[in-house]
């Protein structure tokens, strides 16, 4: 058969498999996790059988990835403003921010230290025969002052279109703080009540939109796994097999040993329930290779595990840009040791230890910069005086490693959110331990939402209050109620899935069928 014919056959088989997954949901009442697991297995099979002929299958991935990426900014904008305006306390916001930043950076530091120890133990790079590429185009590393300036919003529309999360988070916090400051009197609160109603209604709508898109995750997983397996070149991986194995060992230790220990020590919670709640999120991150694109899934799973919406949105958004243990901890340190050993350089223990410190510093200096893995590695190599073209040698394993890097980044942010919520005594342990369903919590949220509307309209004339709270608040709450009867058991719909240009946590939409590695 010709390549085009095989692509069409693969597409036809994929559609049939999609129909089977949908039938399992409708007729057999298969749960969301079961469908995702089945999609993973089917995707591997599709990639093996139709190796090199999954271009059309990847089109489903492009659609899903683009749509879920489009949801990220409005979801964070509405949810953060709504949460902080409900909060109304700058002290708690400050505490949450400090704890989040410290924990995220600690995540990066421990990941870098573990990677250094493993890389030295395995002798990564020793005896490696290499030829440095002469056509390597070095990624530009922005100056620290430019990075700091770019963290703040300039043009919200531009930030939105480019999925620049940090400026949007800063803008949302500014608006929310301004709202709280403006509502110092009953008359002032009455004047700004329509704005509050609009934000709360928008938050409800975006929550529903997220639920709809996330419902297509099993189809996305099948498509993404099939494309990843189909595009893998085993022969090109063999010379770098040790690097690949060490990378995954380091990421596994960070995710399944260090993070659970931090969670247990800081909160006395059983980490097993964390993994029960976030297994699906990890699969989405692993297959989509996008921390940013996974934010909507992460926020919903965090809320389902008992984390309040304000903490879930804030930490998930910040964690997709700061303290990324996979992209800023594991990868740059591993490549640095690889380069040192391959060249036979005599590094002292102090110099090796300094690589970990550099990794932490450059991770802070590149917050919000697209292509985190490449940028942090380039920055680390430049600071340590290592030949930057060595980064290009890792090209054959870049995409495979990035799947694990992204999963680790997302898991680190989710773990941080649970710890922060527990430290603030805001974690609902009944939800965390799955003693009650998230649907019941949503009913409570509806009542709290109505109470918020009633509170912000206090002092408003009866007619205005009725119009504002009734027309906007109650109707929005009704939408919320109808949308959230069982938000964690998603119902499948149209056939969609996701693919795009990997930027280690920042996935840029590309045309259907086109797949690019982040390291290119």
C-alpha positions in Angstrom: 0.0 0.0 0.0 1.1 3.6 -0.6 1.8 5.9 2.3 -1.4 7.9 1.7 -3.5 4.7 1.7 -2.0 3.5 5.0 -2.6 6.9 6.5 -6.3 6.7 5.6 -6.5 3.1 6.9 -5.0 4.2 10.2 -7.5 7.0 10.3 -10.4 4.6 9.7 -9.2 2.2 12.4 -8.8 5.1 14.8 -12.4 6.3 14.2 -13.6 2.7 14.9 -11.6 2.7 18.2 -13.1 6.0 19.2 -16.5 4.7 18.6 -15.7 1.7 20.8 -14.5 3.9 23.6 -17.6 6.0 23.4 -19.8 2.8 23.5 -18.0 1.7 26.6 -18.9 5.0 28.3 -22.5 4.9 27.2 -23.4 1.2 27.5 -20.9 -0.2 30.0 -20.7 3.0 32.1 -16.9 2.7 32.0 -15.2 5.4 34.2 -13.0 8.1 32.9 -9.8 6.6 34.2 -10.7 3.2 32.6 -11.2 4.9 29.3 -7.9 6.8 29.5 -6.0 3.6 30.3 -7.7 1.7 27.5 -6.9 4.6 25.1 -3.2 4.4 26.2 -3.0 0.7 25.3 -4.8 1.2 22.0 -2.6 4.1 21.1 0.6 2.1 21.6 -0.9 -0.7 19.4 -1.8 1.8 16.7 1.7 3.4 16.8 3.4 0.0 16.4 1.0 -1.3 13.7 0.9 1.9 11.6 4.5 3.0 12.3 5.3 6.1 10.2 1.7 6.4 9.0 -0.2 8.3 11.7 -0.2 11.7 10.1 -4.0 11.8 9.8 -4.5 10.3 13.3 -2.3 13.2 14.6 -4.9 15.7 13.2 -7.2 14.8 16.1 -4.4 15.7 18.4 -3.9 19.1 16.9 -7.5 20.0 17.3 -7.7 18.9 21.0 -4.4 20.6 21.9 -5.4 23.9 20.2 -8.8 24.0 21.9 -7.6 23.2 25.4 -4.8 25.7 25.0 -7.3 28.3 24.1 -9.2 27.7 27.3 -6.1 28.2 29.6 -6.0 32.0 29.7 -9.7 32.8 30.2 -10.0 30.0 32.7 -7.1 31.4 34.8 -8.3 35.0 34.4 -11.8 34.4 35.6 -11.0 31.8 38.3 -8.2 33.8 39.9 -10.2 37.1 39.9 -13.3 35.3 41.2 -11.3 33.4 43.9 -9.4 36.4 45.2 -12.4 38.7 45.2 -14.2 36.0 47.2 -11.2 35.8 49.5 -10.9 39.5 50.2 -7.8 39.0 52.3 -4.4 40.2 51.0 -2.6 38.5 53.9 -3.8 35.0 52.9 -2.9 35.7 49.3 0.6 36.7 50.3 1.0 33.6 52.4 -0.2 31.3 49.6 2.2 33.0 47.2 5.2 32.7 49.4 4.5 29.0 50.2 3.9 28.2 46.6 7.1 29.8 45.3 9.3 28.2 48.0 7.8 24.7 47.4 8.1 25.0 43.6 11.8 26.0 43.9 12.5 23.3 46.4 11.0 20.8 43.9 13.5 22.0 41.3 16.4 21.9 43.7 15.8 18.3 44.8 15.2 17.2 41.2 18.5 18.7 40.2 20.4 17.1 43.1 18.9 13.6 42.4 19.8 13.9 38.8 23.4 14.9 39.6 23.8 11.9 41.9 22.4 9.5 39.3 24.3 10.9 36.4 27.6 10.6 38.3 26.8 7.1 39.5 25.9 5.9 36.0 28.9 7.7 34.4 26.6 9.4 31.9 28.7 10.5 28.8 31.9 8.5 29.6 33.3 7.0 26.4 30.6 8.6 24.3 31.8 9.1 20.7 30.5 12.4 19.4 30.8 15.0 16.7 29.6 18.4 17.6 27.1 19.7 15.0 28.3 22.7 13.0 24.9 23.9 12.0 23.5 24.1 15.5 21.4 27.3 16.0 21.7 28.4 19.6 18.5 29.5 21.3 18.7 33.0 22.5 18.8 33.3 26.3 17.0 36.5 27.4 18.7 38.8 29.8 17.5 38.5 33.4 16.1 42.0 33.4 14.2 41.3 30.2 12.7 38.1 31.8 11.6 40.1 34.8 10.0 42.8 32.7 8.2 40.2 30.6 6.5 38.8 33.6 4.3 41.8 33.7 1.4 42.4 31.3 1.9 44.8 28.4 -0.9 44.0 26.1 -3.4 41.6 27.5 -4.6 40.6 24.1 -1.1 39.7 23.0 -0.4 37.9 26.2 -3.6 36.0 25.7 -2.9 35.0 22.1 0.6 33.8 23.0 -0.6 31.8 26.1 1.7 33.8 28.3 0.4 32.7 31.6 2.5 34.7 34.1 1.5 38.1 32.8 -2.2 37.0 32.8 -1.9 35.8 36.4 -0.3 39.1 37.5 -3.1 41.1 35.7 -5.8 38.9 37.3 -4.3 39.5 40.8 -4.1 43.2 40.1 -7.8 43.4 39.1 -8.9 41.3 42.1 -6.9 43.4 44.6 -8.3 46.5 43.0 -11.8 45.2 43.4 -11.3 44.4 47.0 -9.8 47.8 47.7 -12.7 49.6 45.8 -15.4 47.9 47.8 -14.6 49.5 51.1 -18.2 50.9 51.7 -21.7 49.6 51.1 -22.2 52.1 48.4 -19.0 51.2 46.6 -19.8 47.5 46.8 -23.2 48.2 45.3 -21.6 50.1 42.4 -19.1 47.3 41.5 -21.6 44.5 42.1 -22.3 43.9 38.4 -18.6 43.4 37.7 -18.5 40.7 40.4 -21.5 39.0 39.0 -19.9 39.0 35.5 -16.7 37.5 36.8 -18.5 34.8 38.8 -20.7 34.0 35.8 -17.6 33.8 33.5 -16.0 31.5 36.0 -18.9 29.2 35.9 -19.0 29.2 32.1 -15.3 28.5 31.7 -15.6 25.7 34.3 -18.2 24.1 32.1 -16.2 24.7 28.9 -13.2 23.0 30.6 -15.4 20.0 31.6 -16.5 19.6 28.0 -13.0 19.7 26.5 -11.5 17.5 29.1 -14.2 15.0 28.3 -12.5 14.2 25.1 -9.2 13.3 26.8 -9.4 9.5 26.1 -9.5 10.2 22.4 -6.6 12.7 22.7 -4.5 10.2 24.6 -5.1 7.5 21.9 -4.1 9.9 19.2 -1.0 11.3 21.0 0.3 7.9 22.0 -0.1 6.5 18.5 1.7 9.5 17.0 4.6 9.3 19.6 5.1 5.6 19.2 4.8 5.8 15.4 7.4 8.6 15.1 10.1 7.0 17.4 13.4 6.0 15.8 14.8 3.2 17.9 18.2 3.2 16.1 18.7 6.8 16.9 18.0 6.2 20.5 20.6 3.5 21.2 23.7 5.8 21.6 21.8 7.9 24.1 20.1 5.1 25.9 21.9 5.6 29.2 20.9 9.3 29.2 17.3 8.3 28.5 17.2 5.7 31.3 18.9 8.0 33.8 16.5 10.8 33.0 13.5 8.6 33.7 15.0 7.1 36.8 15.6 10.6 38.2 12.1 11.8 37.2 10.5 8.6 38.8 12.4 9.2 42.1 11.3 12.8 42.2 7.7 12.0 41.4 7.2 8.8 43.4 9.6 9.2 46.3 10.5 12.8 47.0 7.2 14.5 46.3 5.2 11.9 48.3 7.6 12.3 51.2 7.2 16.1 51.2 3.4 15.7 51.0 3.4 13.2 53.9 5.8 15.2 56.1 4.2 18.6 55.6 0.5 17.5 55.8 0.4 14.0 57.3 -1.8 13.0 54.4 -1.6 9.6 52.7 0.2 10.2 49.4 -1.5 7.1 47.8 -4.7 9.1 47.5 -2.8 11.9 45.7 -1.8 9.5 43.0 -5.4 8.1 42.8 -6.7 11.6 42.1 -4.0 12.7 39.7 -3.2 9.6 37.7 -5.4 10.9 34.8 -3.8 14.4 34.9 -0.4 12.7 34.7 -1.4 10.7 31.6 -2.7 13.9 29.9 0.6 15.7 30.7 2.6 12.8 29.5 0.8 12.4 26.2 0.3 16.1 25.4 3.8 17.2 26.5 2.3 20.5 27.6 2.2 21.9 31.2 0.2 24.9 30.0 -2.3 22.8 28.1 -2.8 20.5 31.0 -3.7 23.4 33.4 -7.5 23.0 32.9 -7.3 19.3 33.7 -5.0 20.0 36.7 -7.4 22.6 38.2 -10.4 20.4 37.9 -8.6 17.4 39.4 -7.3 19.6 42.3 -10.8 20.8 43.1 -12.0 17.2 43.0 -9.3 16.3 45.5 -10.5 19.0 47.9 -8.2 22.0 47.0 -10.1 25.3 46.9 -10.5 26.9 43.5 -8.3 30.0 44.4 -5.3 27.8 45.4 -5.8 25.3 42.5 -5.9 28.1 39.9 -3.0 30.1 41.3 -0.6 27.2 41.9 -1.4 25.4 38.7 -0.8 28.5 36.7 2.4 29.5 38.4 3.7 25.9 38.5 3.5 25.7 34.7 6.1 28.4 34.6 8.2 28.3 37.8 9.9 25.5 39.6 9.5 23.0 36.8 11.6 20.0 38.1 11.6 18.2 34.8 12.6 21.0 32.5 14.6 23.1 34.8 15.9 20.5 37.3 16.5 17.1 35.6 17.3 18.0 32.0 19.9 20.8 32.2 21.9 19.1 35.0 21.8 15.7 33.2 23.0 17.3 29.9 25.7 19.2 31.7 27.2 16.0 33.3 26.9 14.3 30.0 29.0 17.0 28.3 31.5 17.1 31.1 32.1 13.3 31.0 32.1 13.1 27.2 34.9 15.6 27.0 36.8 14.1 29.8 36.8 17.2 31.9 38.1 16.9 35.5 35.3 18.4 37.6 35.7 18.7 41.3 32.8 17.8 43.7 32.3 21.5 44.3 32.0 22.2 40.6 29.4 19.5 40.2 27.5 20.9 43.2 27.6 24.3 41.6 25.7 22.9 38.6 22.8 22.3 40.9 22.9 25.8 42.2 23.1 27.1 38.7 20.1 25.1 37.6 18.1 26.6 40.4 19.2 30.2 39.5 18.6 29.9 35.8 15.2 28.4 36.5 14.3 31.6 38.3 15.8 33.7 35.6 13.8 32.1 32.8 10.3 32.1 34.4 7.6 32.3 31.7 10.1 32.0 28.8 9.0 29.5 26.1 11.1 26.4 25.6 12.1 26.1 29.2 14.1 22.9 28.8 16.3 24.3 26.0 16.6 27.8 27.5 17.6 26.5 31.0 20.1 24.0 29.5 21.6 26.8 27.3 21.8 29.1 30.3 23.4 26.5 32.4 25.9 25.6 29.7 26.8 29.2 29.2 27.3 29.9 32.9 29.4 26.7 33.4 31.5 27.3 30.2 30.3 24.1 28.5 30.0 23.9 24.7 26.4 24.7 23.9 26.2 22.6 20.7 26.3 19.5 23.0 22.6 20.3 23.7 21.8 19.4 20.0 23.3 15.9 20.5 20.3 15.0 22.7 17.9 15.7 19.9 17.0 12.0 19.2 15.7 11.5 22.8 14.3 15.0 23.3 10.7 14.2 22.6 10.6 10.9 24.6 12.2 12.6 27.6 9.9 15.6 27.4 6.9 13.4 28.0 8.2 12.5 31.4 9.5 16.0 32.0 6.0 17.5 31.5 4.4 14.8 33.7 6.9 15.6 36.5 6.3 19.4 36.1 2.5 19.0 36.4 2.8 16.5 39.3 5.1 18.9 41.2 2.6 21.8 40.8 -0.3 19.6 41.9 1.6 18.3 44.9 2.5 21.9 45.9 -1.2 22.9 45.6 -2.3 20.1 48.0 0.5 21.0 50.5 -0.4 24.7 50.4 -4.1 24.1 50.8 -3.5 21.8 53.8 -1.1 24.3 55.4 -3.8 26.9 55.1 -6.4 24.5 56.6 -8.4 24.8 53.4 -8.1 21.2 52.1 -11.3 19.2 52.2 -10.0 15.9 53.5 -13.3 14.1 52.8 -12.8 14.8 49.1 -9.0 14.1 49.3 -9.7 10.7 50.8 -12.6 10.1 48.4 -15.1 9.7 51.2 -17.5 11.9 49.3 -18.0 12.7 45.6 -16.9 15.9 44.1 -20.5 16.4 42.8 -21.7 17.0 46.3 -19.0 19.6 46.8 -20.2 21.3 43.7 -23.7 21.7 45.2 -22.0 23.4 48.2 -20.1 25.7 45.8 -23.4 26.7 44.2 -24.8 27.8 47.5 -21.5 29.7 48.3 -21.8 31.3 44.9 -25.3 32.5 45.6 -24.1 33.8 49.0 -21.3 35.7 47.3 -23.8 37.4 44.9 -26.1 38.3 47.8 -23.1 39.7 49.8 -21.8 41.9 47.1 -25.2 43.3 46.3 -25.9 44.2 49.9 -27.0 47.9 50.1 -28.2 47.8 46.5 -31.8 48.9 46.0 -34.1 45.9 45.9 -34.9 46.2 42.2 -31.2 46.5 41.2 -30.2 43.7 43.5 -32.9 41.4 42.1 -31.8 42.2 38.6 -28.1 41.8 39.3 -28.2 38.7 41.5 -31.2 37.1 39.9 -30.5 37.6 36.2 -26.8 37.0 36.5 -26.0 35.1 39.7 -28.9 32.7 39.9 -28.9 31.9 36.2 -25.2 31.3 36.3 -25.6 29.1 39.3 -28.2 27.2 37.5 -25.8 26.6 34.6 -23.2 25.5 37.2 -25.6 23.0 38.7 -26.6 21.5 35.4 -22.9 21.4 34.3 -21.5 19.7 37.3 -23.7 16.8 38.3 -20.6 14.6 37.9 -17.6 16.5 36.8 -15.1 13.8 37.3 -16.9 11.2 35.2 -16.6 12.9 31.8 -19.0 12.0 29.0 -17.4 11.5 25.6 -18.6 13.5 22.6 -17.1 14.4 19.3 -13.8 12.9 18.2 -10.9 15.2 19.1 -7.3 14.8 20.2 -4.1 17.0 20.6 -0.7 17.6 19.0 1.5 20.6 18.5 5.0 22.0 18.9 6.5 21.0 22.2 8.1 23.7 24.2 8.3 21.7 27.4 5.2 23.0 29.0 4.3 25.6 26.3 2.7 24.0 23.3 2.1 26.1 20.3 -0.6 25.1 17.8 0.7 23.9 14.5 -0.9 22.6 11.4 -2.5 19.1 11.4 0.0 16.4 10.9 3.1 18.5 11.7 5.0 17.3 14.8 8.1 19.2 16.0 10.4 18.5 18.9 11.0 21.2 21.4 14.8 20.9 20.9 14.6 21.7 17.2 
